[in-house]
Amino acid sequence: MIVRSTTRCAASRRIQLCRPRNLHCKQRRYSTSTSSLASSASTTSPASMLGAFTNELDRIAPKFQIQGSQINIIRSPAEFYETLKCKILGAENRIFLSTLYIGKTEHELISTLQQALRAKPQLKLSILTDALRGTRESPEASCASLLAPLVSEFGAERVEIRMYHTPNLTGLRKKYIPKRINEGWGLQHMKLYGVDDEIIISGANLSSDYFTNRQDRYHVFSSKEITEYFSKIHHAVSNLSFLVTPDPQLPAGYTLEWPSSNLAPSPLDDPAKYIFNASRILTSLIQPPSTYPSQSQTLSPKTNTTVYPLSQFTQLLTPDTSTELPAITSVLQTLSQPKFSTSSWTFTAGYFNPHPSLISLLLSTSSKNNTVITASPWANGFYGSKGVSGLLPAAYTLLSRRFLEAASKSGRGSDISLREWRNGTVGEKDGWTYHAKGLWVSLEGEREPSISVVGSSNYTKRSYGLDLEVGTVIVTSDEGLKARLGEERDGLGVYAEKVGMDDFVKVERRVGIRVRVAMWIVQLVGGAL
């Protein structure tokens, strides 16, 4: 059994993140089409190389300019959990948590929230999860039944529990499609963990495995402006979601209500109007301003890092004005230019089923020495599962094999290597699963990355068509942050071994008709059940 340590906010290197810091976070700054990171002195200077990316990103997403020292990178699940608890206990004014679900047995986390709320009467808590995932086990113990007592104890004016329901699952489809399978029609998949003026952007949910033996990524942004931006995203989606109301008389212990103050009708009653209203509300939040203030009025020499918040809300937007897929497309298209032939990239996804457009873009980059890291079948979260889901690790292996074949056919076999992450075996003692996802880009032969993408997305068809996702593109010239990004990337690589076509012909890697069926399911739901 894996035992998690109790919360300690001192005497540990990792908990230094939780100490109050007097950070003078810079105000949000905009630039003209010539990025602050670009330099007119030389077309081959590092600043000019970065400018090729930021000039395009400026047109796609909002941006914030900060110092690299305002981004800290957490490396392990245990450190993530301890940091999260420590920041909760130090909260003064607000806590907002967006996640797919909170594990139904996470009583220690709930106790930490209670302790913080009892200590600070002015503190408010807002939690957003997914309605389908958060009520899957009802009327037995569930995420919803775990959270409802917080409202009972502290009142609805201090604690708000919201659950998002996709507008894609209504009527007869909702009535007859069984639980868990119905999650294939869309989920609230954002991971935003905000406390006062800091926020953790991650791909991790809030449950025991994500706190112990499920590897992910976790970036801490100590910026009031960035935190406030994502708080607006959190609350906008919350106001398009059901409200969890305690009801001890019911077996489940709660009800889901649609408040009259919500910004749209219920997605179950009028999905078309719900999407129309959601589009109006969210588009203005996720798009960049139509014009930027002049460069001379906004830039500071102290800022060396640009953060672009990304959102993928395809199922809620008509037309689709999401920014994540366009932003990643822009980064990879820029890397296809010949002048970036000395660059390199590392792409990772626990469930390796990237959107077809991303596969083409990765194969089209001019970069050399590129790496894809994905979960080994023995580190896949579905390994050992019963039923059809138990076939999914082999299905993802088949997708990895096809990627290598495509790389070889396009003449990129020597430029792109595939590595599988494995630390033990899922279900066995000390066995871990792999859930990290993201992109790192190093320029001009440098080892350390200048660009990174981090967030909730798995980069699949599902991510870009069904689920709600958020993340960031980080573009930096700060040497300290570049070093931390490199350490993060290399740390994931410690447990990743290179595989080639010869590995896929081994007996344990052969796939039969049952796996082909699982492959069809993966394609149907976009990468994860």
N, C-alpha and C positions, 0 to 999 in steps of 0.2 A: 504494500500500500504506500502511496506517495503522500507524505505528510507535508502540508504547507506551513510555513513559519508564521507566527503571529506578527501583527503589525509592530514594527519598530522604526521610529522616525529619526534615529541617530545611530552612531557607532557602526555604520556600514557605508562603504563607498557609494553604493547605488542610491542610498537615501539622501545623499547630498543634493539630489535633484529637488527634494521637497523643502529645503530650507528657503525661507522668504528671501527674495532678492530684490534689490532696488534697481530694476532694469528700466532704463529710460528708453522705452520702445518708441521708435520713430512713427510719426504720423503717416498715414497712407499717402503714397506719392505716385503720381502718374508721369509718364514721359511722353515725348513726341514719338513719332514712328522710329526715330533713331534712339535705340535703347541706351539707358544709362551705363550699360556694360559695354557698349560698343565704342570703338575708338576710330577716329578718322585718320589717325597717323599711319596705320599700316593695316592692310587687308588681311595680313597673316598674324597679327598680334592676338594674344589670348582674348582680349576684350572684344576685338572684332569678330573672332570665332564665336564667342557667346552671343554677340549681337545678331548674328545670323539666325539664331534660335529665338531670341527675345523679340525681334522685330515682328516675327510671325505670331508668337504667343500673345503679344500685346493686342492683336486684333481678335483673339479668340476668347480670352478669359479675363476677369478682373486680376489685379496684381497688387502686391504689397512689397515694399522695399524695407528690408531690415538688415541687421548685422548677423553674420554667420553664427556668432556666439549665442544668439537667441534660439538656436535649434540644437536640441540635445537628442541623441539617439540611444534608445534602450536596446539591449542586445538579447535578453532572455525572457521567457514567460514569467519566471519568478520575480525578476526585477520589475517587469511591467506591473505585476499584481501589487508588489510592495509600494511602488511609486504611486499607483492609483489610490491605494488606501491612505497613504501618507498625505497626498494632496487633498483627498476628501476630508480628512481630519483637520487639515489646516484651512479649510474653506471659510470665507467670511460672508460672502453675499450670495453666490450662486453655484449650483452644480447642474450641469446638463449632460445627459448620457444618451447617445443614440447608438443602438446595437440591434443585431438581428434578434437576440434573446439573452436573457440572464438565466443561467442554469437554475433549475427548480430547487436545488439543494444548496445554493450559495448563501447560506445563513450568515457566514462570517462577513461577507460583503454587505448584506442587509444590516447587520449589527453595526458595521462601520458607518453606514449612512445614518442610522439612528443616533449613534453617538455624536456625530457632527451636528445633526439637527437639534438635539437636546442641548448642546453646548452653546449654540448660536441662534437665538430666537429670530434673528432677522434673516437667517439663511433659507434660501428656497431651492427646491429640487424639482427638476423636470426630467423624466425618463421617457424615451421613445423606443419601442420595439416593434416587431412585426406581429400582426394579429393572428395569422395562421400558425406561425411557429410558436408564438407565445401562449397559445391556447390549445396546442396539439393534444396534450394529455388530459384536458378537462373532461369530466369533473374531478379527475384525480389531481394531485399536486402538479402545478404548472408554473410557468413564469408569471402569469397574471395573478394566480393565487398567492405567490410569494410576495408580490409587490403591493397588492391591495391593502394589507395592514398598515403600510406606511401612511396611506391617506387617512385611515381610521385614527391613527395616533396623532398625526400632526395637522390634519385638516387640509381640505382642498385648496385653501388659499396659500399654503406653503408647499404642498406636494402635488404634482400633476403626473399621472401615469397615462401615456397615450400609446395606442396600438394602430399602426397603419394597415389598411386593408386594400389590396390591389383592386382596381376597377375592372380587371380582366376576368375575375372569377365571380360571376353572378348567376342568378336564375337556376336553371336545371343543372348547369355545369357545377355550381357550388353545392347544390343539393346532393348530387350523386357521385361526384369524384371523391374518393376516400382521402382522409387526412394523410399528411405527409406527401402523397402524390400531388395533392392540390397546390402545394407550395411551388410546383413547377410553372405556375401561371404568374408568378411575380411576388417579390418580397421587398421589405424594407431592409436593405443590406448595408446601410451606412454605419460606420464606426467612428463616432465623435465623442471624446471624453473630456469635457470642458469643466474647469474649476476656476472661478474668478477670472483672471486674465491670462490663463494658460490653457492649452488644449493638447491632448494626445490624439494624433491622427494615426490610425492603425487599420489592420485587417482582422484583428482579433475580436472575437466575441467575449462575453463575460461569463465564463463557466470554468469548471475545474481544470479541464485539459488545457485550456488557453492560459491558465495560470501555472501550469506545471510542466507538461511534456508535449505541447503542440507549438512548434516554432512558427513565429510570425514576425512582422516588423512593427516598430513603434517609434514615432517621432514626436518629441515634445516641443511645442512652439510657445516660447515665452513672449507673447506679443498680444497686447490688449486689442489691437485692431484686427488681427487675424482671428482671435478667439471670438470677438464680437461678430465678425462676418459669419463664422460657422454657427454661432448662436442664432443668428437670423434664419439660416437654413434650417436648423433644428426646429425652431419654433414655427416656421412656415409649414413644414411638413406635419408637425404636431397638430396644427390647426386645420389640417386636412385628414385627421385621424380620429379614431374612436377614443373615448375617455373610459378608463377603468374606474368603476365605482364599487366600493366594498358593499357586499350584501351577505352577512353571515348566515342568513336564513337559507341561502341556496347551497346546494352541494358543492358547487365550484367555489363559492365564497366571494363572488364578484359578478358584475354585469358589465357589458360593453354598451355604452350609450353614445348617441350622436348629439352633442350639444348644439343648441340653436345658435350659439355664437360662432360656430365653425364657419370657415370661409367658403364653403361649398356644400351642396346637398350630399347625402351619404352616397358613396360609390355603389352601394347595393341597391339604392332606389333609383338613381338617375346617373349612370356612369358617364354618359356623354356630357351632361352639364357639369359634373364633377371635374372631368378632364378640362373642359373649357375654362372653368374658374381657376383650376390649378395652374394652367398654362399662363394665365394672366398674372398670377401671383409670383410664380417662380421665375419666369423669363427675365423679369427686371432684376432679380437678385443674382442670377448666374452669368449674365452677359456683361462685357466690359462697358465702360462709359462710351458714348458715341464720339466724344472728343476728350483730349487730354490737355491739362494745363501746360503752359510753356515750360520747356526744360529748365530754363534759368530760374524759375520760381519754385521748383519742386525738388530738385536733386540735392543730396548732401553727400560729400565725399566719405562720410562715415558709413554709408550703406554699401554693402558689397554683395548682397544676396537678394534675389527677387523670388517671391513665392506667388505662384498662380494657383488659386483654388479651382478645383475641377469638380464638375457635377455631371452625372448621367441620369437623367430623369425621363427617359424616352417614353415610358408608358403614361406619363402625366403631361406631356407637351405636344401641342398641335399648333403650329409645326414644331418639329423637334429642334430645339435650340440648345441641346446639351453640349457641354464643352469638353468632356474627357476624351472621347474618341477623336474629335478634331484636333485636340492638343497633342495627343500621342502620335496621330498621323502626321502632324506638322513636324514634330521632332524627328521622326524616322525619315520623312521625305527630305528634310534638310541634310540628314546623314547620307543620303544617296548622292549628294554632290561630290564630284571628284576631289575637291579640296579637303574633304574630311576622310580621305583614305588612310590617314595616320591615326584616326580615332578608333575606339573600340567600345563595345557595349556588352552589358550582361542583362539578360531578361530572365525573370523567374515567375513561375506560377505553380502552385501546388497541384491544381487540376489543369493539366496541360491540354487545353482545347482552345487556343487563341482564335479570335475572330479571323475568318479567312483573309480579310484585308490586312490584318497585322502580320500574318504569316508572309504575305507577299511583300510587305514593306520591310520586314526584317531581312528577307532574302535579297532585297534590292539595295540595301545600304552599301556604301563603298568602304565601310569600316573593315578592319582586319582584327584577328584575334578576338572574336566574339564568342560569347558563352550563353547557353540556355541551361538553367537549373530548374529541375522539376522533381516531384516526389518519386522516389522508388516505389514500386508496387507494395513493398513491405513498410513504407512510410505513408501510404495513402490512407486517408481517414475512413475509406470504405473497406479496407483490408479485413477479411474475416467476417464481414457482415453476412447476415442471412439473406436468402432470396436473391433477386436480381441485382440488388446493390452490391452484393459480394463479388459480382463479375466486373464491376466498374474499374478496379485497379488494372486489370488486364486490358480493358478498353482504352484507358488512358495510355497504356504502354503501346498499344497499336497506333494511337495518334502520334506518339513520340517517334515511332518507327517511320511513319509516313512523312513526318517533318524531316528526318534525316534523308529519306529518299528524295524529297523535294529539294533539299539543299544540294545533294549530289547532282541531281539533274540540272540544276541552275548554275553549276560550276562553283558552288560555295562550300563544298565539302571540306576543304582545307581551311576555310576562314571561320567556320561556325562549328563549335563543339557542343555536344549534349552531355550534361552531367546529371546524375540521379542522386538525390539527397536521401541518405539513410542513416539513422542512429538507432540501432536495435531493430526490433520487429514489433509492429503494432499488436497489442494484446498480450505481449510477453513482458516480463519484468524489465524495467528500464527502457522500454520501447517507446519511441517518439513518433509523432506524425508531423508532416510538413505542410504548412499553410501560408508560407510567405509568398508575396507577389510584388512585382515592381520592375523598375528599369534603372540602370546606372549607365551613364555615358561619360567616357574619358576622352579628352580632346588632345590633338597634336602629340600623340605618343606618350602622354602622361599616364601614370598608373592610377592616380586618384581621380575620382569622378568629379566633374563640374556640374553635372545635371543628374537629377534623380526624380523618379515618380514613385509616390507612396500613397496608399489608400486602401479602400475596401474592395476594389474591382478585381475580378479574376480574369478580365480581358476576353471574355467569351461572348458568343452570340447572346447568351442569356443576360450577361452584364450590360450589353448594349441594346437590349430590346425589352427586358422584363423587370429587372431589379432597380432599386434606387441606390446609387453609388456616389461616393465623394472621395476626393483625394487632393493631392497637390503635385505640381511640378516645381521643383527647386532648381534654380539656376544660380550658381555662386562662383565668386572668385576668391572667397575666403579660404586660406590654406588650412586653417583648423577644421572647418566644416568638411572640406574635401577629404581630409585625412580621416575624419569620423565616418564619412560615407564609404570610403575605401575599406575601413575596418569592418563596417557592417557587411558589405558585400563579401569580403574575404572570409569573414566569420561564418557566413552561410556556406561558403565553399569548402570549409574544413571537412564536412561530412558528405560532400558531393563527389562522386567518382565518375570519370568519363566512361561513356558507353558508346559502342559503335554497332554497325549492322551485324557483326559476328555475334554480339551478345543477344540479339533478338531471335537468332535461330536456335538457341539453346532450348532444351526440352521444357524447362520451366517457364519459358517465354512464349511458347507456341499458343496460338489462339484458335479456338474452334467456333462452331456455329453459335453456341450459347453466348460467347463473348461478342460475336457479331451482333447479336440481339441487344446486348448491353450497349454496344457502340451506337446502335440506332437510338437507344434511349438517351444516351449522352447528347447526341445531336439534337434530339427532340426538345430537350429542356435546356440546352445551351451549356452544359458543363457540370452541373451538380444537382442532385435531387434534394 
